[in-house]
Amino acid sequence: MAEKAKGQPKLTEGQRAYEAKRAAKAGVSLEKWLSMKAQEREQATAAAAKASEPKKPGFFARLLERAQRPIG
């Protein structure tokens, strides 16, 4: 088999046939289809990483926190 590009997993013959059908249905070549899937996978990973970052507390959360602090 030809050497795979970076980031593309090795596919069995059945998986390759399945992806070829999906690529044909979408009207693109198999290689372009696989690169599109890899790009989507990277975007999903980036979105998950961004979602896991801690958020700044909202207005009401800050207000409640301030209201519960002791005076002084």
TIVO-2410 file (N, C-alpha, C; in nm, 3 decimals):
# residues 72
REC num residu      c1      c2      c3 atome chaine
REC   1      M   0.083  -0.119   0.000     N      A
REC   1      M   0.000   0.000   0.000    CA      A
REC   1      M   0.087   0.125   0.000     C      A
REC   2      A   0.031   0.231  -0.052     N      A
REC   2      A   0.104   0.359  -0.054    CA      A
REC   2      A   0.111   0.415   0.087     C      A
REC   3      E   0.211   0.495   0.110     N      A
REC   3      E   0.231   0.554   0.242    CA      A
REC   3      E   0.121   0.656   0.270     C      A
REC   4      K   0.067   0.652   0.391     N      A
REC   4      K  -0.043   0.743   0.429    CA      A
REC   4      K   0.012   0.880   0.466     C      A
REC   5      A  -0.069   0.981   0.443     N      A
REC   5      A  -0.032   1.117   0.483    CA      A
REC   5      A  -0.045   1.128   0.635     C      A
REC   6      K   0.021   1.226   0.692     N      A
REC   6      K   0.014   1.244   0.837    CA      A
REC   6      K  -0.130   1.273   0.878     C      A
REC   7      G  -0.170   1.218   0.992     N      A
REC   7      G  -0.301   1.246   1.046    CA      A
REC   7      G  -0.412   1.158   0.991     C      A
REC   8      Q  -0.385   1.081   0.887     N      A
REC   8      Q  -0.488   0.994   0.832    CA      A
REC   8      Q  -0.467   0.853   0.885     C      A
REC   9      P  -0.570   0.797   0.948     N      A
REC   9      P  -0.557   0.664   1.003    CA      A
REC   9      P  -0.552   0.559   0.892     C      A
REC  10      K  -0.493   0.444   0.923     N      A
REC  10      K  -0.490   0.335   0.827    CA      A
REC  10      K  -0.628   0.271   0.823     C      A
REC  11      L  -0.682   0.253   0.704     N      A
REC  11      L  -0.815   0.197   0.688    CA      A
REC  11      L  -0.806   0.056   0.634     C      A
REC  12      T  -0.898  -0.028   0.680     N      A
REC  12      T  -0.908  -0.161   0.622    CA      A
REC  12      T  -0.977  -0.147   0.487     C      A
REC  13      E  -0.979  -0.256   0.411     N      A
REC  13      E  -1.042  -0.250   0.279    CA      A
REC  13      E  -1.190  -0.216   0.290     C      A
REC  14      G  -1.258  -0.274   0.389     N      A
REC  14      G  -1.400  -0.246   0.409    CA      A
REC  14      G  -1.425  -0.100   0.446     C      A
REC  15      Q  -1.342  -0.048   0.535     N      A
REC  15      Q  -1.356   0.093   0.575    CA      A
REC  15      Q  -1.329   0.185   0.457     C      A
REC  16      R  -1.227   0.149   0.380     N      A
REC  16      R  -1.191   0.231   0.264    CA      A
REC  16      R  -1.305   0.232   0.161     C      A
REC  17      A  -1.369   0.115   0.141     N      A
REC  17      A  -1.482   0.107   0.047    CA      A
REC  17      A  -1.599   0.192   0.096     C      A
REC  18      Y  -1.625   0.184   0.227     N      A
REC  18      Y  -1.734   0.262   0.285    CA      A
REC  18      Y  -1.709   0.411   0.267     C      A
REC  19      E  -1.588   0.455   0.299     N      A
REC  19      E  -1.554   0.597   0.285    CA      A
REC  19      E  -1.557   0.639   0.138     C      A
REC  20      A  -1.519   0.549   0.048     N      A
REC  20      A  -1.524   0.580  -0.095    CA      A
REC  20      A  -1.668   0.603  -0.140     C      A
REC  21      K  -1.762   0.523  -0.087     N      A
REC  21      K  -1.904   0.542  -0.120    CA      A
REC  21      K  -1.953   0.677  -0.070     C      A
REC  22      R  -1.915   0.710   0.053     N      A
REC  22      R  -1.958   0.838   0.110    CA      A
REC  22      R  -1.899   0.955   0.033     C      A
REC  23      A  -1.773   0.940  -0.010     N      A
REC  23      A  -1.708   1.046  -0.086    CA      A
REC  23      A  -1.776   1.063  -0.221     C      A
REC  24      A  -1.811   0.950  -0.285     N      A
REC  24      A  -1.878   0.957  -0.415    CA      A
REC  24      A  -2.015   1.024  -0.400     C      A
REC  25      K  -2.084   0.992  -0.292     N      A
REC  25      K  -2.216   1.051  -0.268    CA      A
REC  25      K  -2.204   1.203  -0.248     C      A
REC  26      A  -2.094   1.245  -0.184     N      A
REC  26      A  -2.071   1.388  -0.161    CA      A
REC  26      A  -2.013   1.457  -0.285     C      A
REC  27      G  -1.967   1.378  -0.382     N      A
REC  27      G  -1.914   1.434  -0.506    CA      A
REC  27      G  -1.771   1.481  -0.497     C      A
REC  28      V  -1.692   1.420  -0.408     N      A
REC  28      V  -1.550   1.456  -0.396    CA      A
REC  28      V  -1.465   1.330  -0.404     C      A
REC  29      S  -1.335   1.349  -0.421     N      A
REC  29      S  -1.246   1.233  -0.428    CA      A
REC  29      S  -1.227   1.175  -0.287     C      A
REC  30      L  -1.182   1.052  -0.282     N      A
REC  30      L  -1.161   0.986  -0.154    CA      A
REC  30      L  -1.057   1.059  -0.070     C      A
REC  31      E  -0.948   1.100  -0.131     N      A
REC  31      E  -0.842   1.169  -0.057    CA      A
REC  31      E  -0.893   1.302   0.000     C      A
REC  32      K  -0.970   1.376  -0.080     N      A
REC  32      K  -1.025   1.503  -0.033    CA      A
REC  32      K  -1.125   1.477   0.080     C      A
REC  33      W  -1.205   1.371   0.068     N      A
REC  33      W  -1.302   1.334   0.170    CA      A
REC  33      W  -1.232   1.304   0.303     C      A
REC  34      L  -1.123   1.225   0.294     N      A
REC  34      L  -1.050   1.190   0.416    CA      A
REC  34      L  -0.985   1.313   0.479     C      A
REC  35      S  -0.935   1.404   0.396     N      A
REC  35      S  -0.875   1.525   0.451    CA      A
REC  35      S  -0.982   1.615   0.515     C      A
REC  36      M  -1.101   1.618   0.456     N      A
REC  36      M  -1.211   1.695   0.513    CA      A
REC  36      M  -1.250   1.638   0.650     C      A
REC  37      K  -1.257   1.505   0.659     N      A
REC  37      K  -1.290   1.441   0.786    CA      A
REC  37      K  -1.184   1.469   0.891     C      A
REC  38      A  -1.056   1.468   0.851     N      A
REC  38      A  -0.948   1.497   0.944    CA      A
REC  38      A  -0.957   1.641   0.994     C      A
REC  39      Q  -0.991   1.733   0.905     N      A
REC  39      Q  -1.004   1.873   0.942    CA      A
REC  39      Q  -1.121   1.891   1.040     C      A
REC  40      E  -1.233   1.823   1.014     N      A
REC  40      E  -1.348   1.831   1.105    CA      A
REC  40      E  -1.311   1.776   1.242     C      A
REC  41      R  -1.234   1.668   1.244     N      A
REC  41      R  -1.190   1.607   1.369    CA      A
REC  41      R  -1.103   1.705   1.448     C      A
REC  42      E  -1.014   1.776   1.379     N      A
REC  42      E  -0.927   1.874   1.444    CA      A
REC  42      E  -1.010   1.990   1.501     C      A
REC  43      Q  -1.111   2.035   1.424     N      A
REC  43      Q  -1.196   2.145   1.471    CA      A
REC  43      Q  -1.275   2.103   1.594     C      A
REC  44      A  -1.324   1.979   1.595     N      A
REC  44      A  -1.399   1.929   1.710    CA      A
REC  44      A  -1.309   1.922   1.833     C      A
REC  45      T  -1.185   1.880   1.813     N      A
REC  45      T  -1.090   1.873   1.923    CA      A
REC  45      T  -1.060   2.013   1.978     C      A
REC  46      A  -1.043   2.109   1.888     N      A
REC  46      A  -1.017   2.246   1.929    CA      A
REC  46      A  -1.137   2.305   2.004     C      A
REC  47      A  -1.257   2.275   1.956     N      A
REC  47      A  -1.378   2.326   2.022    CA      A
REC  47      A  -1.393   2.264   2.161     C      A
REC  48      A  -1.361   2.136   2.175     N      A
REC  48      A  -1.369   2.071   2.305    CA      A
REC  48      A  -1.267   2.130   2.401     C      A
REC  49      A  -1.148   2.161   2.351     N      A
REC  49      A  -1.045   2.221   2.436    CA      A
REC  49      A  -1.087   2.360   2.481     C      A
REC  50      K  -1.150   2.435   2.391     N      A
REC  50      K  -1.194   2.570   2.425    CA      A
REC  50      K  -1.308   2.565   2.526     C      A
REC  51      A  -1.397   2.466   2.512     N      A
REC  51      A  -1.510   2.455   2.603    CA      A
REC  51      A  -1.466   2.417   2.744     C      A
REC  52      S  -1.353   2.350   2.755     N      A
REC  52      S  -1.308   2.307   2.887    CA      A
REC  52      S  -1.235   2.417   2.963     C      A
REC  53      E  -1.206   2.530   2.897     N      A
REC  53      E  -1.141   2.641   2.965    CA      A
REC  53      E  -1.238   2.703   3.065     C      A
REC  54      P  -1.189   2.742   3.183     N      A
REC  54      P  -1.279   2.802   3.282    CA      A
REC  54      P  -1.330   2.938   3.233     C      A
REC  55      K  -1.458   2.962   3.258     N      A
REC  55      K  -1.520   3.088   3.216    CA      A
REC  55      K  -1.519   3.186   3.332     C      A
REC  56      K  -1.521   3.312   3.298     N      A
REC  56      K  -1.534   3.418   3.397    CA      A
REC  56      K  -1.678   3.412   3.449     C      A
REC  57      P  -1.699   3.424   3.580     N      A
REC  57      P  -1.836   3.418   3.631    CA      A
REC  57      P  -1.921   3.532   3.574     C      A
REC  58      G  -2.047   3.502   3.551     N      A
REC  58      G  -2.138   3.601   3.496    CA      A
REC  58      G  -2.175   3.709   3.597     C      A
REC  59      F  -2.256   3.802   3.552     N      A
REC  59      F  -2.294   3.917   3.635    CA      A
REC  59      F  -2.362   3.873   3.764     C      A
REC  60      F  -2.462   3.786   3.752     N      A
REC  60      F  -2.538   3.746   3.870    CA      A
REC  60      F  -2.455   3.658   3.964     C      A
REC  61      A  -2.368   3.576   3.910     N      A
REC  61      A  -2.280   3.494   3.994    CA      A
REC  61      A  -2.187   3.582   4.074     C      A
REC  62      R  -2.132   3.686   4.012     N      A
REC  62      R  -2.045   3.779   4.084    CA      A
REC  62      R  -2.125   3.856   4.190     C      A
REC  63      L  -2.248   3.893   4.155     N      A
REC  63      L  -2.333   3.968   4.249    CA      A
REC  63      L  -2.366   3.882   4.371     C      A
REC  64      L  -2.403   3.756   4.348     N      A
REC  64      L  -2.433   3.668   4.460    CA      A
REC  64      L  -2.310   3.642   4.548     C      A
REC  65      E  -2.196   3.624   4.483     N      A
REC  65      E  -2.072   3.603   4.558    CA      A
REC  65      E  -2.040   3.723   4.646     C      A
REC  66      R  -2.060   3.839   4.591     N      A
REC  66      R  -2.033   3.962   4.665    CA      A
REC  66      R  -2.132   3.978   4.781     C      A
REC  67      A  -2.258   3.939   4.758     N      A
REC  67      A  -2.361   3.952   4.862    CA      A
REC  67      A  -2.335   3.855   4.975     C      A
REC  68      Q  -2.269   3.742   4.950     N      A
REC  68      Q  -2.247   3.642   5.054    CA      A
REC  68      Q  -2.119   3.668   5.134     C      A
REC  69      R  -2.036   3.759   5.086     N      A
REC  69      R  -1.912   3.791   5.160    CA      A
REC  69      R  -1.946   3.869   5.286     C      A
REC  70      P  -1.873   3.844   5.393     N      A
REC  70      P  -1.898   3.920   5.517    CA      A
REC  70      P  -1.859   4.066   5.501     C      A
REC  71      I  -1.928   4.151   5.572     N      A
REC  71      I  -1.899   4.294   5.567    CA      A
REC  71      I  -1.776   4.320   5.653     C      A
REC  72      G  -1.690   4.402   5.601     N      A
REC  72      G  -1.578   4.437   5.685    CA      A
REC  72      G  -1.448   4.439   5.623     C      A
***
